[in-house]
Amino acid sequence: MTREQLEIMVQKGLFPGIQSPASLVETHISWVILSPEFAFKIKKPIQLHFLDFSTLEKRRFYCTEELRLNQRLAPDMYLAVRAICNGPEGPFVSTSDHPADVIDYVVQMRRQDNAVQMDTCIKERTITTNQMQALAAVIAPFHLNHRIQAPKAPTLLEDFEDLFTLRDSFKNIVGKIALLEFDGLPESIAFFLKKHALRLQERADLKFWVDGHGDLHTRNIFLTQPPLVFDCVEFNPHFRQLDILNELAFLCMELEFYQQPALAEAFLNAYQTYWSIMPQPEDQLLFTYFKAYRANVRLKVTLLELEMRPSEILVEVAKKYWSLMAAYCRRLNET
């Protein structure tokens, strides 16, 4: 599929349900058609070092995986995988069990109320401690039901260093001092991980690992009653099968990004009434590392988006994620 084809689908309403108003939203790896009733998510035909949607069959497989995995936490939201077919008016989303002339696939979801999406609520400063406790009550049992035996040698350095492939993009938005600190991080992070390798392995052996969500941040949560968590990582199990501290660090980092550390603390305290995930003092330091890694991920994604569509707003977001990541890393260096 191309963006031009999808724009035709939006303009002509070539999808199930109420057709207007509809819009097309783009991320670095997907397009989403938003209608009054549904969201239709289409994977871009791309191959990156961390995912491969390059063929029709692969996009079909990952659409099926997305449906399967997200029905664990959001069964009423994730409805079906549909075929996109060629038709006389242009490409359309088919509801047939035996579609013909298939050109792509789409995950059909039920629309939710964007007013209660967590990133919106946090900007409006309307989130309460009770909502954080309710969120913990949803996520903690899910994690406990999806604990896994971790790899014998968890690899963390390679993931962190992936950001540095985007050094040129980073250089374009920061000054020399920030670039110097940026360039020094691979060595300091490697030292930190080596220093704490034994505890990381102990956590793996003690099954502090889950087949979880993998992308647990504020845009992937609706603060409904109970809260709804969606859009988990389907394209690479490596990003979804992880230490529970890595999983939760994303949400806590985001709350701190929005200058709401009290909400992060309330969530973490509530979560640990279900599962004590930091039984050793060293685990607190590892949690700081994972928050640094998650800020790293958001910085990387922002830099990728900047390469596709330059924007002053994205530049400011990238700078803010860098500032947060650097602050976490300085804390690690102090120990």
N, C-alpha and C positions, 0 to 999 in steps of 0.2 A: 504494500500500500504506500501511497504518497500523501503528503499533506493536501495536495490539490484534489485528489480523489475524495479524501475525507471531508473537505470543505463542500464538495458537491453533495455528499450524503447529508451534511448538516443543513445546507440550503434547501434541499428537496425533502428533508424529513424521511430518509430511506432507512428507517429503523423502527422497531416495535414501540407501541405506546404513544402517549401524547407527544406530538412532534414539535411544538413551538411553545415558548422560545427554547432554542437549543444553541449550544456554543461548543467550540473546540478548544481544549486545553492541551498544551504541549509540555513534556518534561524532556530530560536528556535521553530517556530510553523508551518513551511511550507517548501516545496520543490518547486523550479521553474525550469522548462526545458526552456532553451533559444535556439531558432532556429533563422536563419536569418530573418524570417518573423514574428514569433509569440513568445509569452511567455505563458507557460502553468503552472498555479499555482495550486498545490495540497496541501491540508491541511493534516498535520500529524495526525494520529489516536491517539490523546492524550487528556487527561483531566487535566487542571490546575485549580487553584482556580479562575482564571479570564476568562476561556474559556472552552468549552467542544466540542471537535471534535471526541468523542470516538466511535460514531456509524456511519454507512454509511448514515443513514437518516439525522443525524445532519450535516454531512459534505455536503450533498446535499443541505440542507436548507441554510447553511452559504455560500456556493458557490453562490446560487441564491441571497442572500442578498448582497454579495459582488458585483455582477453584477449590481443589482438595485441601490445600493447606489453610486457606483463609476460612473455610467452613468450620474449622476447629474453634475459632473465636467469634466468627460472625456468620453463622449459618443462614440467618434470615436476610442477610445483605447480599451474599454471593449466590447468584441464582443459576447460572448456566454458562457453558461455552457455546458460542454460536459461530456459524460460518458466515463469512462475507462473500457474496457471490456477485458476478456480473449480471446486470439486468438491462432492460431497454432504456431506463432513465439514468443508469449509472450503477456503481457498486451499492449493494444493500445488505442489511443484516437479515439473514434468513432465519426463520423459525422452524424450518423443515427438518425432519429426522434424517432425510436423505437428500441433502443439498447438491445442486449441480453447478458446475463451473465455479468452483471455490477458488478465491484468490487470496483469502486470509482468514484469520480467526479473531474472535473478540470475546472478552469476559464481560458478561452482563451482570450488573449489580443494581440493587435497589438504591435510589437516591436517599440521602439522609439530610437532615436539617443543618445546613452549614453554619447557622447561628450558634450551634453547640459544638462545633469543631474546636478542639482544644487550643490550637494556635490562635484562633479568633478570640476565644474567651480569655486567653492569657494576655493578649494585647489590650483587651478591654478591662483587665483587672477584675474579673468577675468570678474567678475560681476560688472555691472554698476548701478548707482542710477536709471537710466531710467528703467532698468529691474525690480528693486524693485517697482517702481511706476506701472509698467505694471502688476506685480503680485498682487499688492493691488487692481488694477482695475478689476481683475478676482475674487478675493476672497471676497472682501467686498460686492458686489451685491449678491453673493451666500449666504453669511451669512444673509444679510437683508431679503432674500427670505425664510430663514429657521429659523427664530426666533421662540422660543417656550416658553410656560409657564413653568417655572422651578418648581422643587419640593419645597414644603413649608419649608423643612429643608434640605438644601444641605449638603451632607456629604463629608467632605474633609480630615478629620484626618485619617480615615481608609485607604484611598488611599495612603497617605503619609507614613503611618506606614507599609504598605505592604513590603517596602524595607527591614525592619528589620528582616523579616523571613530569610533573606540571610546573617545574621550577620557572620556566620562561614566562608562563602566564602569571605566576605569583610575582615575579620580578617587576612586571609591568604595573603593579598596583601598590607596591610598598617602597620604602626608602632603603638605603644601603645598610643601616643598622639592623633593620628587620631581616633583610636578606642574609646578613652575616649570622644572625641567630638561627634562621631557618636552615642554613647550610650546616650548622653544627649539631642539629638535632639527631640525624641518623646515628652518629657515634655515641651521643649521650643516652639515647634510648636503647641502643644495643647493650651498653654497659648496665643500664637499669635492669633490663630483662635477664641478662646473665646473672646478675646479683640475686634476683628473685626467682630464678628458674626452679629451684627446689620446691618452693611454696606453690608455684603455678602447677607443677606436676602433682603435688599432694592434693591440690584442689581437684585436679582431673581424676585422680585415683579415688577420691571420696565422692565422686559423682555430683560435683557442683556444676555440672554441665547440663544443658537442655537442648532439645530440638525445638527452639522457640520461635520468636517472631523475626528477629534480626534487624528490624528497622523501627524500633520502638521510640518514635518521637512524636511531638505534639500534633503534627498534621495528620497522623495516622490514628487518632483517637477522637471519638465523639463522646462528649460528656452527657450521654443519655442516662436513663435509669433502667438497668445498670449501664455503666459505660461500655462502649463498643470499640473494639480494637480491630483494625483492618490493615490490608496492604502489606502483609508480611513478605519476606524475601522468598521468592520461588525459583529464581534463576541460577542460584548457586548455593548448595547446602552449606558450604564452608562459612557463609555469612550468617547462617541461621542456627548452626550447631556450634555452641559456644559456651564459655564460662558465664554463669548467671550474672556475675558482676559486669561483664561486657554488655550483656543484654540490657540491664537496668541503667547502666551508665549513660546510654543515649538519652533517655528521658530526663534523667537528673541533670545532665549537661545542658539540655535544651532549656530546662527551667532556669538554670543559672544564666544561660545566654540572655533570657528575658528578664534577668535580675529578680528572680523569684526563688532564692535559695530556701526560704522557709517552706515553700510548697514541696521542693525536692526532699527536704528533711522529713516533712509530714508523710510523704509517700513512702519513703524508705523505712521509716519507723513502723508504719502500718504493715508494710510488706513483711517485715521481719517478725511480726507476731505469728505469721504463718510458716515462715522458713528462715531460720537463722543462717544467713549467708556469709557473715563475716565473723566467724568464731575466733579468729586470731587477729592481734593488732596489725600484723603485716597486711592483712586483707584490706584494711582501710587505705593503705598506700597503693595497693594494686587497683583499688577502685578509682583513685585519682588518675592512675595511668590509663585506665579504660575510658575515663572521661576525656582525657587528652586525645586518645585514639578516636573517640566519637566526634570531637570537635574537628579532628583531622579529616574524618569522613565528610563532614558537612562542608568543610573548606574545599575539599577535592571536588565534590559535586558542584559547588558554586563556581569554581574555576572552570569546570567543564561547560557549565551553562554559559559562562562569560565568553568562552571560545565560540559558542554557537550564536549567541545573541548579546553583544555588548550592551551594558546598562550601568549607569551610575549607581542605581539602587543595589545591583548585584555586587558592584565594587565595594560599597560600604558594608554589605553583608559579609563578604569575604574578609575584609579587614577586621570585622568584629569577631568572626570565628578564629582568625589567626591570633588575635589578642587573647582570647580565652584559652586557646590551645597552648600558647606560649606561657601563660600564667600557670597552667597545670604542670607543664614540663619543668618550669623553674622550681616548683615545689618538690618534684621528684629529685632534682639535682641537689636539693638542700639536705637530703637524708644521707 
